[in-house]
Amino acid sequence: MKKYKITTLTPIFIQGDNSKNLSIFTDFILSDNFINIIDKRDLENIFTENEHLLNIYMKEVEKGTNLQDFFKKNKIDIEKIRIIKSIPYDKEHFSGNEILTFVSVNGKPYIPGSSLKGAIRTTFFKFLEDTLNTTVSEITYERRVNFNNIEKRLFPKIEKKDLFSFLSISDSNPFKSTDLFIKSVKSVNIFNQRHEEGIPINIECIKENSTTEFSIDIKRVSNMKNNKILLNAETLYEAINHFSKIQIVKELEKLPKENLFLETRNFYESILKEIENNENKKIFIRIGKYTGILSKTILNLLDQNVRINFIKNNFKNFKENNEKFFPKSRLKYYIGEKERFDFGWIVMEEIK
């Protein structure tokens, strides 16, 4: 197996078990710079010593009183509550009562191999573009889009085995605890900034410029009829960067040329130059949640006419004739004071 280094170029989020999400009523208190996750055993000890206080607490939670205000209101010494982990956050943008947590094992965040493999699989349709357009244009449109069914129907089989059964990807090594950051993100209409959807979502991210390692084992696979290579390291790298290049070019076409999007446009233009000049020695890909429909599906690989017809038939809210306005929403987050719209990018490099 070959080893690879992952560097996060922008924050990434891969959601963990919902039962591990953090609540402002039971799990954490806020300070100026950190989300402080408490040791719940200390809270349980306080309630064991004073059952009346537990009843008060339950009533306060029903009213929407957070843990920190409950402590102050009832003159409970916060110093008695141990902090088991402190994670930095954007105080100015934080809102809401819950934090979605990053996938972890024994409290250590990592990237599952299945997440990487799933993201890579979609890029591999680069080699099926001709078949892709014909098949998608012939599909009987259903009320609900199911890209998984389309992809299963088209993906190559070798001796009745899925082509990607010859590709093994390990889980990454754990990230450092200092790589975590709580981001407050919001879905916005990039063509009408006044139209923001709901309150921010608070997510435990791996921040930009964090690194880890993982391994890939690629078995060389050829077509028995013409000996054409279907899968090896070179075809894999080419497919991933080709897909990412298409994504970036189309995103630059869609993003308004306003100062608000300048940082994001500069970021995409820098990646585009690297993809064009690095001969696939670096592999750029978008992973995780909140990266948008175009990063997770084959839509960008379709011919324009096929793509527009597909969008019109399957996305009833799409009314414009101009494909530029699909999709309208992007995830907005902040790096410092700068607004960004480019969540979820990583770069992979082989370790030699």
C-alpha positions as CSV (number, residue, x, y, z in Angstrom):
1,M,0.0,0.0,0.0
2,K,1.2,3.5,-0.8
3,K,1.1,6.2,1.9
4,Y,-0.3,9.6,1.3
5,K,-0.4,12.9,3.1
6,I,-3.7,14.8,3.4
7,T,-3.6,18.6,3.9
8,T,-6.9,20.4,4.4
9,L,-7.0,23.5,2.2
10,T,-10.3,24.7,3.7
11,P,-12.3,23.4,6.7
12,I,-13.8,20.0,6.3
13,F,-16.7,18.3,8.1
14,I,-17.6,14.6,8.1
15,Q,-20.5,14.0,10.5
16,G,-20.2,11.5,13.3
17,D,-22.7,9.8,15.4
18,N,-25.7,12.1,16.2
19,S,-25.7,10.8,19.8
20,K,-22.4,12.6,20.2
21,N,-23.7,16.0,19.2
22,L,-23.2,18.7,21.9
23,S,-26.0,20.6,23.6
24,I,-25.7,24.0,25.2
25,F,-28.1,22.7,27.9
26,T,-26.1,19.7,29.0
27,D,-22.6,19.5,27.4
28,F,-20.7,22.8,27.1
29,I,-20.3,26.4,28.4
30,L,-18.9,29.3,26.4
31,S,-15.9,31.5,27.1
32,D,-14.5,34.3,25.0
33,N,-12.4,32.1,22.7
34,F,-13.4,28.5,23.4
35,I,-16.3,26.0,23.6
36,N,-15.6,24.3,26.9
37,I,-17.0,20.7,27.1
38,I,-17.7,19.8,30.7
39,D,-17.3,16.5,32.6
40,K,-20.9,15.4,33.0
41,R,-20.0,13.3,36.1
42,D,-19.4,16.6,38.0
43,L,-22.8,17.8,37.0
44,E,-24.4,14.5,38.1
45,N,-22.6,14.7,41.5
46,I,-24.1,18.2,42.1
47,F,-27.6,16.9,41.4
48,T,-27.0,13.8,43.5
49,E,-26.2,16.0,46.4
50,N,-29.2,18.3,45.8
51,E,-32.2,16.6,44.1
52,H,-34.2,19.8,44.4
53,L,-31.6,21.5,42.2
54,L,-32.2,18.8,39.6
55,N,-35.9,19.7,39.5
56,I,-35.0,23.3,39.0
57,Y,-32.6,22.4,36.3
58,M,-35.2,20.5,34.3
59,K,-37.6,23.4,34.5
60,E,-34.9,25.8,33.4
61,V,-34.1,23.6,30.4
62,E,-37.7,23.7,29.3
63,K,-37.6,27.5,29.4
64,G,-34.5,27.4,27.2
65,T,-31.9,28.3,29.9
66,N,-28.4,27.2,28.9
67,L,-26.1,25.4,31.3
68,Q,-23.9,28.5,31.9
69,D,-26.8,30.7,32.8
70,F,-28.2,28.0,35.0
71,F,-24.9,27.9,37.0
72,K,-24.9,31.7,37.4
73,K,-28.6,31.8,38.4
74,N,-28.3,29.2,41.1
75,K,-24.8,30.4,42.3
76,I,-23.1,27.1,41.4
77,D,-19.3,27.5,41.4
78,I,-18.2,26.7,37.8
79,E,-14.7,26.0,39.1
80,K,-16.2,22.7,40.5
81,I,-17.0,21.6,37.0
82,R,-14.0,20.1,35.2
83,I,-13.5,20.9,31.5
84,I,-12.5,17.8,29.5
85,K,-11.9,19.6,26.2
86,S,-11.8,23.2,24.9
87,I,-12.3,23.9,21.2
88,P,-11.8,27.4,19.7
89,Y,-14.8,29.0,17.9
90,D,-15.9,32.2,16.2
91,K,-17.7,34.0,19.0
92,E,-19.2,36.7,16.7
93,H,-20.9,34.2,14.5
94,F,-21.9,31.5,17.0
95,S,-25.7,31.0,17.5
96,G,-28.0,28.2,18.4
97,N,-28.0,25.4,20.9
98,E,-26.3,22.5,19.3
99,I,-22.9,21.5,17.8
100,L,-22.7,18.7,15.2
101,T,-19.5,16.7,15.9
102,F,-16.8,15.4,13.6
103,V,-16.6,11.6,13.2
104,S,-14.2,10.2,15.7
105,V,-12.9,7.0,17.4
106,N,-12.2,7.2,21.1
107,G,-12.5,11.0,20.9
108,K,-9.9,11.3,18.1
109,P,-11.2,12.8,14.7
110,Y,-10.2,11.1,11.5
111,I,-11.3,10.7,7.9
112,P,-13.0,7.3,7.2
113,G,-11.6,5.5,4.2
114,S,-15.2,5.0,3.0
115,S,-15.6,8.8,2.8
116,L,-12.5,9.2,0.6
117,K,-13.5,6.2,-1.6
118,G,-17.0,7.6,-2.1
119,A,-15.7,11.0,-3.2
120,I,-13.1,9.4,-5.5
121,R,-15.7,7.1,-7.1
122,T,-17.8,9.9,-8.5
123,T,-14.7,11.5,-10.1
124,F,-14.0,8.2,-12.0
125,F,-17.0,8.8,-14.3
126,K,-14.6,11.0,-16.3
127,F,-13.8,7.9,-18.3
128,L,-17.4,7.2,-19.0
129,E,-18.5,10.6,-20.3
130,D,-19.8,9.4,-23.7
131,T,-21.8,6.5,-22.2
132,L,-22.9,8.8,-19.4
133,N,-24.6,11.4,-21.6
134,T,-26.4,8.8,-23.7
135,T,-27.7,6.9,-20.6
136,V,-28.8,9.9,-18.6
137,S,-30.6,11.4,-21.5
138,E,-32.6,8.1,-21.9
139,I,-33.5,7.8,-18.2
140,T,-37.2,8.0,-17.4
141,Y,-37.4,10.9,-15.0
142,E,-38.7,10.1,-11.6
143,R,-40.1,12.4,-8.9
144,R,-36.9,12.1,-6.9
145,V,-33.3,12.1,-8.3
146,N,-31.3,9.0,-7.4
147,F,-27.7,9.5,-8.6
148,N,-26.6,6.3,-6.8
149,N,-28.9,4.2,-9.0
150,I,-27.6,6.0,-12.1
151,E,-24.0,5.4,-11.1
152,K,-24.5,1.8,-10.2
153,R,-26.0,1.2,-13.6
154,L,-23.1,2.8,-15.4
155,F,-20.0,1.9,-13.3
156,P,-17.6,-0.6,-14.9
157,K,-17.7,-4.3,-13.9
158,I,-14.7,-6.6,-14.1
159,E,-15.7,-10.2,-14.1
160,K,-19.0,-9.2,-12.4
161,K,-17.0,-7.3,-9.8
162,D,-17.3,-3.5,-9.2
163,L,-14.2,-1.9,-10.5
164,F,-13.6,-0.2,-7.2
165,S,-13.4,-3.5,-5.4
166,F,-9.8,-3.5,-6.7
167,L,-9.2,-0.2,-4.7
168,S,-8.6,-0.2,-1.0
169,I,-8.4,3.0,1.0
170,S,-7.6,3.0,4.7
171,D,-9.0,5.3,7.4
172,S,-6.7,8.2,8.0
173,N,-4.6,8.6,11.1
174,P,-6.2,10.7,13.7
175,F,-5.9,14.5,13.5
176,K,-4.5,16.4,16.4
177,S,-7.0,17.8,18.9
178,T,-5.6,21.3,18.1
179,D,-6.9,20.8,14.5
180,L,-10.5,21.1,15.6
181,F,-12.4,24.3,15.3
182,I,-16.1,25.1,15.8
183,K,-17.4,26.9,12.7
184,S,-20.9,28.5,12.4
185,V,-22.0,28.1,8.8
186,K,-25.1,29.2,7.0
187,S,-26.7,28.4,3.6
188,V,-27.0,31.6,1.5
189,N,-28.3,32.5,-1.9
190,I,-25.1,33.8,-3.6
191,F,-27.2,35.7,-6.1
192,N,-29.2,37.5,-3.4
193,Q,-27.3,37.9,-0.2
194,R,-30.3,39.1,1.7
195,H,-31.9,35.7,1.3
196,E,-30.3,33.6,4.0
197,E,-31.8,30.3,5.1
198,G,-32.4,29.8,8.8
199,I,-30.0,30.2,11.8
200,P,-26.3,29.1,11.6
201,I,-25.4,25.5,12.0
202,N,-22.6,24.9,14.4
203,I,-20.2,22.2,13.3
204,E,-17.0,20.7,14.7
205,C,-14.6,21.0,11.8
206,I,-11.0,20.1,10.9
207,K,-9.6,23.5,10.2
208,E,-7.6,24.5,7.2
209,N,-3.9,23.6,7.0
210,S,-4.3,20.5,9.1
211,T,-2.5,17.3,8.1
212,T,-2.9,13.5,8.4
213,E,-1.9,10.4,6.5
214,F,-3.7,7.4,5.0
215,S,-2.9,4.5,2.6
216,I,-4.2,3.4,-0.8
217,D,-3.8,0.0,-2.4
218,I,-4.6,0.0,-6.1
219,K,-4.6,-3.2,-8.1
220,R,-3.9,-2.6,-11.8
221,V,-7.0,-3.5,-13.8
222,S,-7.1,-3.7,-17.7
223,N,-9.8,-4.4,-20.2
224,M,-9.3,-8.0,-21.3
225,K,-10.4,-7.2,-24.9
226,N,-8.1,-4.3,-25.8
227,N,-5.7,-4.3,-22.8
228,K,-6.7,-0.7,-22.0
229,I,-5.8,0.2,-18.5
230,L,-9.0,0.9,-16.5
231,L,-7.5,1.4,-13.0
232,N,-4.1,2.2,-11.8
233,A,-2.5,5.1,-9.8
234,E,-2.1,7.3,-12.9
235,T,-5.7,6.9,-14.1
236,L,-7.0,7.6,-10.6
237,Y,-5.0,10.8,-10.2
238,E,-6.0,12.0,-13.6
239,A,-9.7,11.3,-13.0
240,I,-9.8,13.1,-9.6
241,N,-8.0,16.2,-10.9
242,H,-10.0,16.3,-14.1
243,F,-13.3,16.2,-12.1
244,S,-12.0,18.9,-9.7
245,K,-10.9,21.1,-12.5
246,I,-14.4,20.9,-14.1
247,Q,-15.9,21.8,-10.7
248,I,-13.7,24.8,-10.2
249,V,-14.1,26.2,-13.7
250,K,-17.9,26.0,-13.5
251,E,-17.9,27.5,-10.0
252,L,-15.8,30.4,-11.2
253,E,-18.3,31.0,-14.0
254,K,-21.1,31.0,-11.4
255,L,-19.7,33.1,-8.6
256,P,-20.6,36.8,-8.8
257,K,-17.6,39.1,-9.4
258,E,-18.1,41.0,-6.2
259,N,-15.6,41.8,-3.4
260,L,-17.6,39.4,-1.2
261,F,-16.4,36.4,-3.3
262,L,-12.9,37.7,-3.9
263,E,-11.2,35.4,-1.4
264,T,-13.1,32.3,-2.7
265,R,-12.3,33.2,-6.4
266,N,-8.6,33.7,-5.6
267,F,-8.6,30.3,-3.8
268,Y,-10.1,28.5,-6.8
269,E,-7.8,30.2,-9.3
270,S,-4.8,29.1,-7.3
271,I,-5.9,25.5,-7.2
272,L,-6.7,25.6,-10.9
273,K,-3.1,26.7,-11.7
274,E,-1.7,23.9,-9.5
275,I,-3.9,21.3,-11.2
276,E,-2.8,22.5,-14.6
277,N,0.9,22.7,-13.7
278,N,1.7,19.9,-11.2
279,E,1.3,16.8,-13.6
280,N,-1.0,15.1,-11.1
281,K,1.7,14.9,-8.4
282,K,-0.9,16.6,-6.1
283,I,-4.5,15.4,-6.1
284,F,-7.2,17.9,-5.3
285,I,-10.7,16.7,-4.2
286,R,-13.6,17.9,-2.1
287,I,-14.9,15.7,0.7
288,G,-17.4,15.6,3.5
289,K,-20.7,17.3,4.2
290,Y,-21.9,20.8,3.1
291,T,-19.9,20.8,-0.2
292,G,-22.9,21.0,-2.5
293,I,-24.6,18.7,-5.0
294,L,-22.2,19.4,-7.8
295,S,-19.2,18.0,-5.9
296,K,-21.0,14.7,-5.1
297,T,-22.7,13.8,-8.3
298,I,-22.0,13.3,-12.1
299,L,-23.9,16.5,-13.1
300,N,-20.8,18.5,-14.1
301,L,-19.6,15.7,-16.4
302,L,-22.8,15.7,-18.5
303,D,-23.0,17.6,-21.8
304,Q,-24.6,21.0,-21.3
305,N,-27.9,20.1,-23.0
306,V,-28.3,16.8,-21.2
307,R,-27.4,18.5,-17.9
308,I,-29.9,21.4,-18.3
309,N,-32.7,19.0,-19.3
310,F,-31.8,16.8,-16.3
311,I,-31.9,19.8,-13.9
312,K,-35.2,21.1,-15.4
313,N,-36.9,17.7,-15.1
314,N,-35.7,16.8,-11.6
315,F,-35.3,20.1,-9.7
316,K,-38.7,21.8,-9.8
317,N,-37.5,25.0,-8.1
318,F,-35.1,25.6,-11.1
319,K,-37.1,28.1,-13.2
320,E,-34.3,30.1,-15.0
321,N,-33.2,29.2,-18.4
322,N,-29.7,30.0,-17.4
323,E,-27.8,27.1,-15.9
324,K,-25.5,29.6,-14.2
325,F,-28.1,30.0,-11.4
326,F,-28.1,26.3,-10.4
327,P,-27.6,25.7,-7.6
328,K,-28.3,29.1,-5.9
329,S,-27.2,28.2,-2.4
330,R,-23.7,27.9,-1.1
331,L,-22.4,27.3,2.4
332,K,-21.0,30.5,3.9
333,Y,-18.4,30.4,6.6
334,Y,-15.6,32.6,7.9
335,I,-11.8,32.5,8.0
336,G,-11.0,35.3,10.4
337,E,-13.3,38.2,9.1
338,K,-13.3,37.0,5.5
339,E,-16.5,35.3,4.2
340,R,-15.8,32.1,2.2
341,F,-17.8,29.8,0.0
342,D,-15.4,26.9,-0.6
343,F,-15.9,24.4,2.1
344,G,-14.4,20.9,2.1
345,W,-11.2,20.9,-0.1
346,I,-8.2,18.8,0.6
347,V,-5.0,18.0,-1.3
348,M,-3.3,14.5,-1.3
349,E,0.3,13.8,-2.0
350,E,2.1,10.5,-2.2
351,I,4.8,10.0,0.6
352,K,7.9,8.6,-1.0
